Amino acid sequence: MDIKKVNEQENTLEIKNLVIHYISDDEVVKAVNGVNIIIKAGKTLGLVGETGAGKTTTALSILNLVPEPQGKILSGEVLLEGRSVLSMNDLELEEVRGDKVAMIFQDPMTSLNPVHTVGDQIAESIAIHRKVSKQEALKQAKEMLELVGIPGERANEYPYQFSGGMKQRVVIAIALACSPDLLIADEPTTALDVTIQAQVLKLINELRQKYHMSMLMITHDLGIVAEVCDEVSIAYAGRIIEHGNLEDIFDHMRHPYTKGLFDALPDIEARRSELKPIKGLMPDPTNLPTGCPFHPRCDYAMEICSQSLPQTKWISETHCVECHLYNDTNESRL
C-alpha cells in the first residue's frame, strides 16, 4: 500500500516498499511483502494485526536488526529523518540505536540482564550516547527511574527484585534515557496484568508527549490503539491493507479484515450475543495465496481477488485501502 507523500522534513520515519524474507535451505518465509509506513513528527502510529502479520519484523528493520543470516531485506527503504538506515555502517547504527530510536519489547523478563543492576543498565546507554562519566550516567539513571515512578535508590537492585510491571518501567526508563526521536513499543503490555497495563500505557503516553517523541505502537489490541494512537495501519500477511486516522478506522473501516477485527470484539451492551471470529487462520507465510492474501477468509471475495493483488484506493486525504471491493465498479459492496 502506498502512503501519500508529504514533506520529508515532517516525517520522523518513512518506510518504502519494504520486502523481508527469512530464507533457509528448506523454505522461504515471506514475512514482509511491500510495507509502506509514514510516521510524522510527534505522532503515534498504531500497527495492528494478528500474530504473523509481519509487525515485529517491520519494527526490527527500523534498527537494521533483522536476524541474520536467514533474514534478508530484499528491497525497500527505511528513512529516519531522511537518512537511510539500511545503508548505515556499524558506527552510524550504534549512534542511532538507543539515541535516535529506542525499542520497548514485549517481555521485560528477557529485555533485562539478570546479572547487572537496573541502574547500570540504564546508565550504559547514557554513557555511550551522552559521553558522560560513569558517575554522571548513574546519577541520570536514578533520575530516569524517578521519572517512571521507581525510587532512585533502587538503582542498585537487580531485575529479579522487581515485579513484572516494575521491570517494564525499567525497560521504559532505558528506552527513554537518551530522549529518542522515535520510540518503538512492541506489544509493551502483553506480559502484564490488566491494571498494570493501564498504568504502563498511561506512563508511555505521558512521557511521549513530554519529550515530543514520535511512536510506533505495535499491538493486536484495538483498545490500546484508541487510547494512544493518532493514526492506524492494519497489517495482514506482510502488507498494510488499510490506513487512516482513528475516525477513519474506527468509524469508517473499509477492508473486510478490518471489519472482522472489530466484529470479533466483545460488546458490553450485548453480553449474551456470540462473538464473531474471523473464519480461518492467517495464511502460511511460506505458501501465501495468490492475489489478495485475505481472499480465502473473506466473505466478500470475488473471482478477481484470487487472481491479482488489489491496488491502493484512496477514500479520502487520510484514508486508503487495498481491496478489490473499492475499484470504480464495486465501491458500495461492503
C-alpha positions as CSV (number, residue, x, y, z in Angstrom):
1,M,0.0,0.0,0.0
2,D,1.3,3.5,-0.9
3,I,1.1,6.1,1.8
4,K,0.7,9.6,0.4
5,K,3.9,11.6,0.0
6,V,4.3,14.6,2.4
7,N,7.2,16.9,3.2
8,E,10.0,14.5,4.3
9,Q,11.2,17.1,6.9
10,E,7.9,16.4,8.7
11,N,8.5,12.7,8.8
12,T,10.3,11.0,11.7
13,L,10.1,7.7,9.8
14,E,9.3,6.6,6.3
15,I,9.4,3.0,5.1
16,K,9.0,2.5,1.4
17,N,8.1,-0.8,-0.4
18,L,9.9,-2.9,2.3
19,V,10.3,-6.6,1.5
20,I,11.9,-9.0,4.0
21,H,12.1,-12.8,3.7
22,Y,13.6,-15.4,6.0
23,I,15.5,-17.8,3.8
24,S,16.7,-21.3,4.8
25,D,17.6,-24.4,2.9
26,D,14.1,-25.8,3.3
27,E,11.8,-22.8,2.9
28,V,11.3,-19.1,2.4
29,V,9.2,-17.2,4.9
30,K,7.7,-14.2,3.3
31,A,7.4,-12.0,6.4
32,V,7.1,-8.5,4.9
33,N,5.8,-8.0,1.4
34,G,5.9,-4.4,0.3
35,V,5.2,-2.4,3.5
36,N,4.8,1.4,3.3
37,I,4.7,3.4,6.6
38,I,5.0,7.1,7.4
39,I,5.2,8.5,11.0
40,K,5.0,12.2,11.2
41,A,7.0,14.1,13.8
42,G,5.4,13.9,17.3
43,K,2.7,11.5,16.1
44,T,1.9,7.9,17.1
45,L,1.1,5.2,14.6
46,G,-0.6,2.0,15.7
47,L,0.4,-1.1,13.7
48,V,-2.3,-3.6,14.2
49,G,-2.7,-7.2,13.1
50,E,-2.7,-10.9,14.1
51,T,0.4,-12.8,15.1
52,G,2.4,-13.5,11.9
53,A,1.4,-10.3,10.1
54,G,5.0,-9.1,9.9
55,K,4.7,-6.3,12.6
56,T,7.8,-7.1,14.6
57,T,10.0,-7.8,11.6
58,T,9.0,-4.4,10.2
59,A,10.0,-2.8,13.5
60,L,13.3,-4.6,13.6
61,S,14.2,-3.3,10.2
62,I,14.0,0.3,11.6
63,L,17.0,-0.5,13.7
64,N,18.5,-2.8,11.0
65,L,18.2,-5.7,13.4
66,V,16.5,-8.2,11.2
67,P,18.1,-11.6,12.3
68,E,20.9,-12.8,10.1
69,P,21.8,-14.9,8.2
70,Q,18.2,-16.1,7.5
71,G,16.6,-12.6,7.5
72,K,17.1,-10.8,4.2
73,I,15.9,-7.3,3.3
74,L,15.3,-7.9,-0.4
75,S,14.2,-4.4,-1.3
76,G,12.8,-1.1,0.0
77,E,14.0,1.8,2.1
78,V,13.9,2.8,5.7
79,L,14.4,6.5,6.2
80,L,14.9,8.0,9.6
81,E,14.5,11.8,9.4
82,G,15.5,11.5,5.8
83,R,18.6,9.3,6.4
84,S,18.7,5.7,5.0
85,V,19.1,3.3,7.9
86,L,19.8,0.3,5.7
87,S,22.9,2.0,4.2
88,M,24.4,3.0,7.6
89,N,27.7,1.4,8.7
90,D,28.1,-0.2,12.2
91,L,29.3,3.0,13.8
92,E,26.4,5.0,12.5
93,L,23.9,2.3,13.6
94,E,25.4,2.4,17.1
95,E,24.8,6.1,17.2
96,V,21.2,5.7,16.1
97,R,20.2,2.7,18.3
98,G,19.1,3.9,21.8
99,D,19.7,7.5,20.9
100,K,17.6,8.4,17.9
101,V,15.5,5.3,18.0
102,A,14.6,3.1,21.1
103,M,12.5,0.0,21.4
104,I,10.4,-1.5,24.2
105,F,10.0,-5.2,23.7
106,Q,7.1,-7.5,24.7
107,D,8.6,-9.3,27.7
108,P,10.6,-7.3,30.3
109,M,11.9,-10.6,31.7
110,T,14.0,-11.2,28.6
111,S,14.9,-7.5,28.0
112,L,16.9,-7.0,31.2
113,N,20.3,-8.6,32.0
114,P,19.8,-10.5,35.3
115,V,23.5,-10.1,36.4
116,H,23.6,-6.3,36.2
117,T,21.8,-3.8,38.4
118,V,19.0,-1.8,36.8
119,G,20.9,1.4,37.4
120,D,23.9,0.1,35.5
121,Q,21.7,-1.0,32.6
122,I,20.1,2.5,32.2
123,A,23.5,4.2,32.7
124,E,25.1,2.1,30.0
125,S,23.0,3.7,27.3
126,I,23.5,7.2,28.7
127,A,27.3,6.8,28.9
128,I,27.5,5.6,25.3
129,H,25.4,8.3,23.7
130,R,25.9,11.3,26.0
131,K,29.6,10.8,26.5
132,V,29.5,11.5,30.3
133,S,31.3,9.9,33.2
134,K,30.0,6.7,34.8
135,Q,29.2,8.6,37.9
136,E,27.1,11.2,36.0
137,A,25.5,8.4,34.0
138,L,24.4,6.7,37.2
139,K,23.0,10.0,38.5
140,Q,21.0,10.4,35.4
141,A,19.9,6.8,35.6
142,K,18.4,7.4,39.0
143,E,16.6,10.4,37.7
144,M,15.1,8.2,34.9
145,L,13.9,5.7,37.5
146,E,12.2,8.5,39.4
147,L,10.6,9.7,36.1
148,V,9.0,6.3,35.6
149,G,7.8,6.0,39.2
150,I,10.6,4.0,40.8
151,P,12.6,5.4,43.8
152,G,16.1,6.3,42.6
153,E,17.7,4.3,45.5
154,R,16.5,1.1,43.8
155,A,19.1,1.6,41.1
156,N,21.4,-0.8,42.9
157,E,18.9,-3.6,42.8
158,Y,18.7,-6.4,40.3
159,P,15.9,-7.3,37.9
160,Y,14.7,-10.3,40.0
161,Q,13.9,-7.9,42.8
162,F,11.2,-6.1,40.7
163,S,7.7,-7.2,39.8
164,G,6.7,-7.6,36.1
165,G,5.1,-4.1,36.0
166,M,8.2,-2.6,37.6
167,K,10.5,-4.4,35.2
168,Q,8.6,-2.9,32.3
169,R,9.0,0.5,33.9
170,V,12.8,-0.1,34.0
171,V,12.7,-1.1,30.3
172,I,10.9,2.2,29.5
173,A,13.5,4.1,31.5
174,I,16.2,2.5,29.4
175,A,14.4,3.3,26.2
176,L,13.8,7.0,27.1
177,A,17.2,7.6,28.8
178,C,18.5,9.5,25.7
179,S,15.3,11.1,24.7
180,P,14.9,9.3,21.3
181,D,13.1,10.9,18.4
182,L,11.2,7.6,17.7
183,L,10.0,5.1,20.3
184,I,9.0,1.6,19.1
185,A,6.7,-0.1,21.5
186,D,6.3,-3.8,20.5
187,E,3.3,-5.2,22.5
188,P,4.6,-3.4,25.6
189,T,1.8,-4.6,27.9
190,T,1.2,-8.2,26.7
191,A,3.1,-9.8,29.6
192,L,1.3,-7.6,32.2
193,D,-2.0,-7.9,34.1
194,V,-4.8,-5.6,33.1
195,T,-4.4,-3.0,35.9
196,I,-0.6,-2.7,35.3
197,Q,-1.2,-2.5,31.6
198,A,-3.3,0.7,32.1
199,Q,-0.5,2.2,34.3
200,V,2.2,1.4,31.8
201,L,0.2,2.8,28.8
202,K,-0.5,6.0,30.7
203,L,3.2,6.4,31.6
204,I,4.3,5.8,28.0
205,N,1.8,8.3,26.6
206,E,2.7,11.0,29.2
207,L,6.4,10.6,28.5
208,R,5.9,10.6,24.8
209,Q,4.1,13.9,25.0
210,K,6.6,15.3,27.4
211,Y,9.6,14.6,25.1
212,H,7.7,15.3,21.9
213,M,8.6,11.9,20.5
214,S,7.1,10.0,17.6
215,M,6.0,6.5,18.4
216,L,5.2,3.2,16.6
217,M,2.8,1.2,18.8
218,I,2.7,-2.5,17.7
219,T,-0.3,-4.2,19.1
220,H,-3.3,-6.5,18.5
221,D,-5.4,-4.6,21.0
222,L,-7.7,-2.0,19.4
223,G,-8.4,-0.6,22.8
224,I,-4.8,0.4,23.1
225,V,-4.9,2.0,19.7
226,A,-7.9,4.1,20.6
227,E,-6.1,5.3,23.7
228,V,-2.7,6.3,22.5
229,C,-2.6,6.5,18.6
230,D,-3.2,9.2,16.1
231,E,-3.2,7.0,13.0
232,V,-3.6,3.3,12.4
233,S,-2.2,0.9,9.8
234,I,-3.8,-2.6,9.6
235,A,-1.3,-5.3,8.7
236,Y,-2.1,-8.6,7.1
237,A,0.3,-11.2,5.7
238,G,3.2,-8.7,5.5
239,R,1.2,-5.9,3.8
240,I,-0.6,-2.8,5.0
241,I,-4.1,-3.3,3.8
242,E,-5.8,-0.3,5.4
243,H,-4.5,3.0,6.8
244,G,-6.2,6.0,8.3
245,N,-6.7,8.2,11.3
246,L,-8.7,6.9,14.3
247,E,-12.0,8.2,12.9
248,D,-11.3,6.6,9.5
249,I,-10.6,3.2,11.0
250,F,-12.9,3.0,14.0
251,D,-16.0,4.7,12.4
252,H,-15.5,4.2,8.6
253,M,-13.4,1.0,8.2
254,R,-13.5,-0.3,4.6
255,H,-11.4,-3.5,4.4
256,P,-13.3,-6.8,5.3
257,Y,-10.4,-7.8,7.5
258,T,-10.6,-4.6,9.5
259,K,-14.3,-5.0,9.8
260,G,-13.7,-8.6,11.0
261,L,-11.3,-7.4,13.7
262,F,-14.0,-5.0,15.1
263,D,-16.8,-7.6,14.8
264,A,-14.7,-10.0,16.9
265,L,-14.6,-7.6,19.8
266,P,-17.0,-8.4,22.7
267,D,-19.9,-6.0,23.0
268,I,-20.5,-4.9,26.6
269,E,-24.1,-3.9,25.7
270,A,-24.9,-7.3,24.2
271,R,-23.3,-9.7,26.6
272,R,-25.3,-12.7,25.6
273,S,-24.5,-12.3,21.9
274,E,-21.9,-14.6,20.3
275,L,-18.6,-13.3,19.3
276,K,-17.9,-13.2,15.5
277,P,-14.4,-14.5,14.9
278,I,-12.8,-14.2,11.5
279,K,-13.0,-17.6,9.9
280,G,-9.8,-19.5,9.1
281,L,-6.3,-18.7,10.0
282,M,-3.5,-16.3,8.9
283,P,-2.0,-17.7,5.7
284,D,1.2,-19.7,5.9
285,P,4.0,-17.2,5.1
286,T,5.9,-19.9,3.2
287,N,2.9,-20.5,0.9
288,L,0.9,-17.3,0.6
289,P,-2.2,-17.5,-1.6
290,T,-2.2,-15.8,-5.0
291,G,-4.0,-12.5,-5.4
292,C,-5.2,-10.8,-2.2
293,P,-3.8,-12.8,0.8
294,F,-7.1,-12.4,2.7
295,H,-9.4,-13.8,0.0
296,P,-9.6,-17.4,1.4
297,R,-11.1,-15.9,4.6
298,C,-13.2,-13.1,3.1
299,D,-17.0,-13.2,2.9
300,Y,-16.9,-10.7,0.0
301,A,-14.3,-12.4,-2.1
302,M,-14.8,-12.2,-5.9
303,E,-13.0,-14.1,-8.7
304,I,-10.5,-11.3,-9.2
305,C,-9.5,-11.5,-5.5
306,S,-7.7,-14.8,-6.1
307,Q,-6.0,-13.5,-9.3
308,S,-4.3,-10.2,-8.5
309,L,-3.2,-8.0,-5.7
310,P,-5.6,-5.0,-5.3
311,Q,-4.2,-1.5,-5.8
312,T,-4.3,1.2,-3.2
313,K,-7.5,3.1,-3.3
314,W,-7.6,6.5,-1.5
315,I,-11.0,7.0,0.1
316,S,-10.1,10.4,1.5
317,E,-7.0,12.6,2.1
318,T,-6.2,10.4,5.2
319,H,-7.8,7.0,4.5
320,C,-6.7,4.3,2.0
321,V,-7.4,0.7,1.5
322,E,-6.1,-2.3,-0.6
323,C,-9.2,-4.2,-1.6
324,H,-10.9,-5.1,-5.0
325,L,-14.2,-4.1,-3.5
326,Y,-13.2,-0.5,-3.9
327,N,-12.4,-0.2,-7.6
328,D,-14.6,2.0,-9.6
329,T,-17.3,-0.5,-10.1
330,N,-17.6,-2.1,-6.6
331,E,-17.4,0.8,-4.2
332,S,-20.5,0.0,-2.3
333,R,-20.2,-3.8,-1.8
334,L,-19.2,-3.8,1.9
